[in-house]
Amino acid sequence: MNSSDTTASGKTIDFTNGAVDQRTLRDAFARFPTGVTIITARAEDGKCEGITANSFSTVSLDPPLVLWNLRRDARSRLGFTSASHFTIHILSRDQHRIAKHFATPVVDKFEGLSVEYGLGGCPLLPDYLARFECKTKDIIPVGDHFVWIGEVVRARYNDAEPLIFSGGRFAALAELDKWMCWPL
């Protein structure tokens, strides 16, 4: 078992003995706020896949590359693995309901939704803050996840506030007073 220590300056977790308390580690990771995405793809067998994820990141501008990851034991893993393309939809602050919908295990997450189809047959959601249609470049097994690297082939974006995920819940941005911000 790992050792942990709580002090006035926070909780310290020591993994040097090799044991990982996954719940405590997830709690520590949850302190980092992220955006919220829905990732969609059309599997080789034609089934549409979709998940809510906050594991999205840009990798490169030239060429334009992004990454996201998925647990090895995820139900949708085989569908995403067989897809030639995927689409990342970054959600705006008023899209928490659809984020919850795609985070819930359902046989057909697209039933009753209005979608169009993009590159590789990927379902395209009509509402988004930004959308990236990507060609799968690589899928890398790392630990208990797979990491997808995709080349962005098309991108679209809108002006709105992003949906944020932090501490296990959805949130929205709040601007700091201008006098509190350092010039960028």
QUIGI-V574465 format. One line per field, one symbol per residue. ss: DSSP state (2 for helix, 1 for strand, 0 for the rest). phi: phi as a letter, one per 20 degrees, with the letter a starting at -180 (. if undefined). Layout:
BEGIN
ss: ???
phi: ???
END
This chain:
BEGIN
ss: 0011111001111100000002222222200001101111110000011111100011111001111111100000222222001111110100022222222000000000001110222011100001111111111111001111111111111000011111001111000002220000
phi: .fdccdcfepddcddfenecefffffffgffefcfccddcbdfgenfedbcebdeebfdbecffccbbcbggefgegffffefecbcddeeegedfffffgfeefbfcfefneecdcdgmmffdffdaebccecefeacdfclecddedcefdcccbceaefedcbmnbfbcfcfeggfeeffe
END
